[in-house]
Amino acid sequence: MGIGKPWAAGDQPATIGRPMTTRTILLAQFGTRVGTRGEGRTAQKAVWKELTSLPEGGILAADLSGIEVLSGSFADEAIGEPVARLAAGELPGRYLVVRAPSADLVEDLGIKLAQRRLALLAVLAGGRWLLLGHLPPYLRETLDWVVARGETTSQDLAQGLGVTPRAAATRIAQLAELRLVHLVPQARPSGGVLYLSRSLVSVNWGS
């Protein structure tokens, strides 16, 4: 799991259009040492309820602050299952990330997500970010590009990575399907629609 560079507030690129709505659920309300699937299913219901209440383009952060031990069994139920449902197409335009004080705390979650062939973004202390789970190298390269710029178009991505516009558009569509980026339609001055691929971790999460 590679850790991305920190985002300082002044470094974050300006985004076009309406800012993404962010909301947080504290998983420590279910215990500071959470280990069973039963506990995880209880947390899962609360996470899904919050996701359902988000407007389109909203991001829910499952905050692990205050948790001392996060077992793989709890994490798989509380977070892995909602990630799977989102990637399967439920709740279009809603997104889930994890906020964690350290990379060590989400190690077991990353293993469970990799077993499901899924991926999730984690926002760490100091504005760093981490990709959990499984993502092919070409999609990781694309995700890094989007996060570094805050948002991008398939045309810019194609030029920057030296791939065809069709390949760039396919990569962005795959990341969007996995709920790792948000696609924002923008009207072209010349007519038609341009889709911006927006980072989920380049938003202002506050302190």
N, C-alpha and C positions, 0 to 999 in steps of 0.2 A: 504494500500500500504506500504510494508516494504522497507526500504532503505538499500541497501547493503553497505558493508564496503568500505572505500576509497581505491583506488588503487594508491599507490605511485609508481613512475617510477621504482625504484629499486626493488619493490616487484613483478612486473609483470613477470610471467614465460616466458621463451623463447619459441617462437612458431617454429614449424618445417615447412620448406618449404617457399614459397613465402609469404611475408607480405600482408595483405589485403589492397586494395586501399581504401582510405577514401576521402570523398569530403563533403563540407558543403554548404548549401543554407540558407541564412539569411532571415527569414520570416518577419523581421521588414521592409523590403523593401515594403511590402504591407500595412504598417501602424503600429503604436505603440499601438493602441487600436482597435483591429480587432474583429468584432462582427457579420457580416452577412454571410449567406451562399454564396451570390454572390461573396463577397471578398474571401471566402474560395475556391470557384471553380476556381477563377483566380490563386490563389496560388497553387492549386492542379495541374494545367496544368504545372506550372514551376517545381514543385516537380517531377512530372512524367517524364518530359523531362530530368531532371538531372538523374533520376534513369535509364532511357533508355540508356543514354550515358555512364553508368558505365560499366567497364569490369566485367566479371564473377568473383565473389568473392569480389565485391566492396560494400562499405557501404556508404550510404548517410546520413548525419546528418542534420535534420531540426533544425536549430539553432534559439532559441527564444530570444536570447540576444537583448535587446532594446525594447522588447514588454512589455507594462504595463498591458494590459488586453487582455486575450485570451478567447473568448467565446467558449462554447461548439459547437455552430453552425459552426463557422469558423473552429475550430479544426477538427470537424467531416468531413468536406469537404476537407480541405487542407491536413490532415494527415490520418484520419480514412479511407477514401476511398482508397488512395494508399495502406494502410496496408491490406485492404480487398482484393484488386486485387492481391497483392503479395501472400497472403495466399491462394488464389484461383488458384495459379500456374503460373501467368504471370511473365515474366522476371526472369526465373530461375537463381539462384545464385547471385541475387542482394538483398540488404538489406537496411532497413530504421530504423534509431533510431532518438531520439529527444535529443537535448542538451538544457538544461534549467538552469537558474540561481538558481531556487528554486523549491521545490516540489509543493508549492501552485499554481504556474503558470500553471501546467499541470493537476490539479485536475479535471477540467471539461473534458479534453481530456480522462483521465482515465475512467470517467463515460461513455462517448460515446463509447469507445472501449469495455467496459464491456457489454454494451447493444448489441453490435455486436458479442459478445463472441470471441473477439480477444484480443491479447496482444502485447505490444510494450515495448522496453527497452528505458529508459531515462537516459542520463548521466548528472549528476548534478555537480555543482561547487565543487571543491575539490576532484574530481575523484570518488565521490559516484555514485551509480547507483540505479535506481528505476524501478520496473516492473509496467507498467500501464495496466489496463484492466482486463481481466479474464483469469486465468490459474488454472487448477485443482491442488490441493496440491502436488500430486505425481510428476507432471511436474515442479512445482515450486522448489521442492526438487532437482530434476535433474538439472534444470537450475542453481540453487545456486552452485551445485557441479562443473559444467562446468566453470562458471565464476570464482570461487575460484581458479581453476587450470589453467585457460587460454585455455587449450584444454585437451581432454581426449578420451579414447577409450571406447567402450561398455564393454569390459572386465574389465577395471579398474573401471568403474562405477558400474558394477555388484558386484565386490568385495567390493568397498567402501560403497555401500548402502545396501548390503546384499540381492540383488535380483538376479533372474536368468539371465544368459546372454541374453536369448531371450527377457525378460522383459526390460532389459537395452537397447537393440538394438531398441525395439519398442518405448521406451521413447525418445530416441535421434531422431528417425525418425519423431516422432510427433512434437518435437521442431523445427526440420529442416523444416517441412511442414509449420509451423507457422512463419518461417523466424526469429527465435530467436537464432539459432546457425547456423554455417556454417560447412558443411561436406567437409572434405578435403581427397581425396584418396591418400594413400601412398603405395608404393610397399613393400610387405613383403620380408625379406631376403630369406625366405624359399619358396617364390612363392605366387602368389595371391595378393589381395588388402586389405589393412587395412584402415578403415575410421576413421579419427580423427574428433571429434566434437569440433569446435573452437568457443570461446566466441566472441561476437560482441563488448563488452564493455571493454575488456582487451587489446585493441589496443592502440597505442599512438595517442591521439587526439591533442596533443600539448597543448598550453595555452588556 
